[in-house]
Amino acid sequence: MARSLAILGTFARACLVRDMTFRANFLLECLTSLGWMSMNLAFYLLVFTFTPEIGKGTGWTREPFFAFVATGLIVNSIVQALFMPSAEELTELVRTGGLDAVLVKPLDAQFLLSMHRVDFSALANGIVGIVLLGWAVSRFETPPPPLAWAVYPLVLLCGVAILYALVIMLAAATIHMGRNQSLYDFWFYLTNVSRYPAEIYAGPWGGPLRAACTFVVPILLVVNVPARVLARPLEGEAWWPVFGSVVAAAAALVASRVVFQRSLARYRSASS
């Protein structure tokens, strides 16, 4: 573990030096990301001028909902900073045979392929998410208890783990397909489902979608569970989503490992 963290630190320093070499591009990427996020926040503020909560009787009033949005910003900024840049390069490595050089290195291939690039500009949204979370929670009618703050980082990491596993499994498809840019688009569309409270997925269409995105692809657990921990008391049945998030994260990581290893076993070098 210590060796892996040291290697990750080396990767991060190298990427930071690269980003600082092109400061104007780095700042432009940060501003673009912040601009997109600002438009979304403005849209949500507009929505709350017409309704007191998202979904009748759901409890997602303005401040809890903005805590939900802030949690989504934090989770997605971590995934987009640490994992997505590396996974996106896998297509090119498979096409050119560059994956050969990765496989002969004395490091775990999954670790190297998923974490050798760090996009620091993606962390801008995460910083804003932390500020937004502090603002929203400070305006709760009842502040979250210390237990909620202790559980929140755990379920937040579980959400990150679920998204990481999804990224790895989509990246592994590259080895079979050679090119899978459309699958990364699919990842973006799928994660859009997690941007809203699970309660809005109701009715003859929403109910099955909610079930599929909770028990098949647990994407609805990524943001909903951490946000619920802060917005609602941790009593009785409120603990079940927490346990479910931990189990789903562990299962997703195991599944991604199996899929990735089996995909590597079928890899045939493009350079030979």
C-alpha positions in Angstrom: 0.0 0.0 0.0 2.8 2.5 0.9 4.6 1.7 -2.3 1.4 2.3 -4.3 0.8 5.6 -2.6 4.3 6.7 -3.3 4.0 5.8 -7.0 0.7 7.6 -7.1 2.3 10.6 -5.6 5.0 10.5 -8.3 2.4 10.3 -11.0 0.5 13.3 -9.5 3.7 15.4 -9.2 4.6 14.7 -12.9 1.0 15.6 -14.0 1.1 18.8 -11.9 4.3 19.9 -13.5 2.8 19.2 -17.0 -0.3 21.2 -16.2 1.7 24.1 -14.8 3.8 24.1 -18.0 0.7 25.2 -19.8 -1.0 27.4 -17.2 -3.3 29.2 -19.6 -4.8 25.8 -20.8 -5.1 24.7 -17.1 -7.0 27.8 -16.1 -9.2 27.6 -19.2 -10.2 24.0 -18.3 -10.9 25.1 -14.7 -13.0 28.0 -15.9 -14.9 25.9 -18.4 -15.7 23.3 -15.7 -16.8 26.0 -13.3 -18.9 27.7 -15.9 -20.8 24.5 -16.6 -21.3 23.9 -12.9 -22.5 27.5 -12.4 -25.2 27.1 -15.1 -26.5 24.0 -13.3 -26.6 25.7 -10.0 -28.4 28.7 -11.5 -31.0 26.2 -13.0 -31.6 24.6 -9.6 -32.1 28.0 -8.0 -34.6 28.8 -10.7 -36.4 25.5 -10.0 -36.7 26.4 -6.3 -38.4 29.7 -7.1 -41.4 27.7 -8.3 -41.4 24.8 -5.8 -40.3 24.3 -2.2 -39.0 20.8 -2.7 -37.9 18.3 -5.4 -40.7 15.8 -5.4 -43.8 16.1 -3.2 -43.1 14.8 0.3 -39.6 13.7 -0.4 -37.9 16.1 2.0 -35.5 17.4 -0.6 -36.0 21.1 0.1 -33.5 23.7 -1.1 -30.7 23.2 1.4 -30.8 19.4 1.5 -30.9 19.3 -2.3 -27.9 21.6 -2.6 -26.1 19.3 -0.1 -27.0 16.5 -2.5 -25.6 18.5 -5.5 -22.4 19.3 -3.5 -21.9 15.6 -2.8 -22.2 14.8 -6.5 -19.7 17.5 -7.3 -17.2 16.0 -4.8 -17.6 12.4 -5.9 -17.4 13.1 -9.7 -14.5 15.5 -9.3 -12.5 12.7 -7.6 -13.3 10.2 -10.3 -12.7 12.6 -13.2 -9.4 13.7 -11.7 -7.9 10.4 -10.7 -9.4 7.7 -13.0 -11.0 9.0 -16.2 -7.9 10.5 -17.8 -6.0 7.3 -17.5 -8.9 5.1 -18.6 -9.4 7.2 -21.7 -5.9 6.5 -22.8 -6.4 2.7 -22.8 -8.0 2.8 -26.3 -4.9 4.3 -27.8 -2.6 1.9 -25.9 -4.5 -1.1 -27.2 -4.6 0.2 -30.8 -0.9 0.9 -31.0 0.3 -2.0 -28.9 1.5 0.4 -26.1 -0.2 -1.9 -23.6 2.6 -4.3 -24.0 5.0 -2.0 -22.2 2.5 -1.6 -19.4 2.1 -5.3 -18.9 5.8 -6.0 -18.5 6.3 -3.4 -15.8 6.7 -4.7 -12.2 3.4 -3.0 -11.2 -0.2 -4.1 -11.1 -1.6 -3.4 -14.6 -5.0 -2.2 -13.3 -3.4 0.2 -10.9 -1.0 1.6 -13.5 -3.6 1.9 -16.3 -6.3 3.5 -14.1 -4.2 6.0 -12.1 -1.1 7.1 -14.0 -2.8 10.4 -15.1 -4.2 13.0 -12.8 -6.3 15.9 -14.1 -6.0 18.6 -11.5 -8.4 20.9 -13.3 -11.2 18.5 -12.5 -10.7 19.2 -8.8 -12.0 22.7 -9.2 -15.6 21.4 -9.0 -14.8 19.4 -5.9 -13.5 22.5 -4.1 -16.7 24.3 -5.0 -18.6 21.3 -3.9 -17.0 21.4 -0.4 -17.9 25.1 -0.1 -21.4 24.5 -1.3 -21.8 21.6 1.2 -20.7 23.8 4.0 -23.2 26.5 3.0 -26.1 24.1 2.6 -25.5 22.2 5.9 -25.1 25.4 7.9 -28.7 26.2 6.9 -30.3 22.9 7.8 -33.1 23.2 10.3 -31.4 20.4 12.3 -27.6 20.1 12.0 -26.2 16.7 11.2 -25.0 14.8 14.3 -21.3 13.9 14.8 -22.2 10.3 13.8 -23.4 11.5 10.4 -20.2 13.4 9.8 -18.2 10.2 10.7 -20.2 8.0 8.3 -20.3 10.5 5.5 -16.6 10.1 4.3 -17.1 6.3 4.3 -20.2 6.3 2.1 -18.6 9.0 -0.1 -15.6 6.7 -0.7 -18.1 3.9 -1.5 -19.6 6.1 -4.2 -16.2 6.8 -5.6 -15.5 3.0 -5.6 -18.7 2.2 -7.5 -17.9 4.8 -10.2 -14.2 3.6 -10.3 -15.4 0.0 -10.9 -17.7 1.2 -13.7 -14.9 3.1 -15.4 -12.6 0.0 -15.2 -15.2 -2.3 -16.7 -15.9 0.1 -19.5 -12.2 0.5 -20.1 -11.7 -3.3 -20.2 -14.1 -3.4 -23.1 -11.5 -1.6 -25.1 -9.4 -4.8 -25.2 -12.2 -6.6 -26.9 -13.5 -3.8 -29.1 -10.3 -1.9 -29.9 -12.2 1.4 -29.7 -15.0 2.2 -27.2 -15.4 6.0 -27.2 -19.2 5.5 -27.3 -19.0 3.5 -24.1 -17.4 6.5 -22.3 -20.4 8.5 -23.6 -22.6 5.8 -22.1 -20.7 6.3 -18.8 -21.6 10.0 -18.9 -25.2 9.4 -19.6 -25.5 6.7 -17.0 -23.9 8.9 -14.3 -26.5 11.6 -15.1 -29.0 9.3 -13.4 -27.2 9.8 -10.1 -27.5 13.5 -10.3 -31.0 13.5 -8.9 -32.6 12.1 -5.8 -33.9 8.5 -6.1 -37.4 9.5 -5.1 -38.0 11.2 -8.4 -37.8 7.8 -10.2 -41.4 6.6 -9.6 -44.3 5.4 -11.6 -44.5 2.7 -14.3 -41.2 3.9 -15.9 -39.3 5.4 -13.0 -39.9 2.5 -10.7 -38.1 -0.2 -12.8 -35.3 2.3 -13.6 -34.8 3.0 -9.9 -34.6 -0.7 -9.2 -32.2 -1.4 -12.0 -29.9 1.6 -11.0 -30.0 0.5 -7.4 -29.6 -3.3 -7.5 -28.1 -4.1 -10.9 -25.9 -1.1 -11.6 -25.9 0.7 -8.2 -25.4 4.1 -9.7 -28.2 5.6 -7.5 -26.2 4.8 -4.4 -23.3 6.9 -5.4 -24.7 10.3 -4.3 -28.0 9.5 -2.7 -26.6 7.6 0.3 -24.0 10.2 1.3 -26.4 13.0 0.9 -29.1 11.2 2.9 -26.6 10.6 5.8 -26.3 14.4 6.3 -29.9 15.4 5.4 -31.8 12.7 7.4 -31.4 11.2 10.8 -29.5 7.9 10.9 -32.1 5.8 12.7 -33.7 2.5 12.1 -34.2 1.7 8.4 -31.9 4.7 7.5 -28.9 2.4 8.2 -29.8 0.0 5.4 -28.7 2.2 2.5 -25.4 2.7 4.3 -24.9 -1.0 4.6 -26.1 -1.5 1.0 -23.6 1.1 -0.2 -20.7 -0.6 1.5 -21.7 -4.0 0.1 -22.3 -2.6 -3.4 -18.9 -0.9 -3.4 -17.1 -4.1 -2.4 -19.0 -6.2 -5.0 -18.4 -3.6 -7.7 -14.6 -3.6 -7.0 -14.5 -7.4 -7.1 -16.5 -7.5 -10.3 -14.3 -4.9 -12.0 -11.1 -6.8 -11.0 -12.5 -10.0 -12.4 -13.6 -8.3 -15.7 -10.3 -6.5 -16.1 -8.2 -9.6 -15.5 -10.2 -11.7 -17.9 -10.0 -9.0 -20.5 -6.2 -8.9 -20.1 -6.1 -12.7 -20.6 -7.7 -12.2 -24.0 -5.3 -9.4 -25.1 -3.3 -9.9 -28.2 -0.6 -7.4 -28.9 -1.2 -5.0 -31.8 2.5 -4.4 -32.1 3.4 -7.9 -33.1 
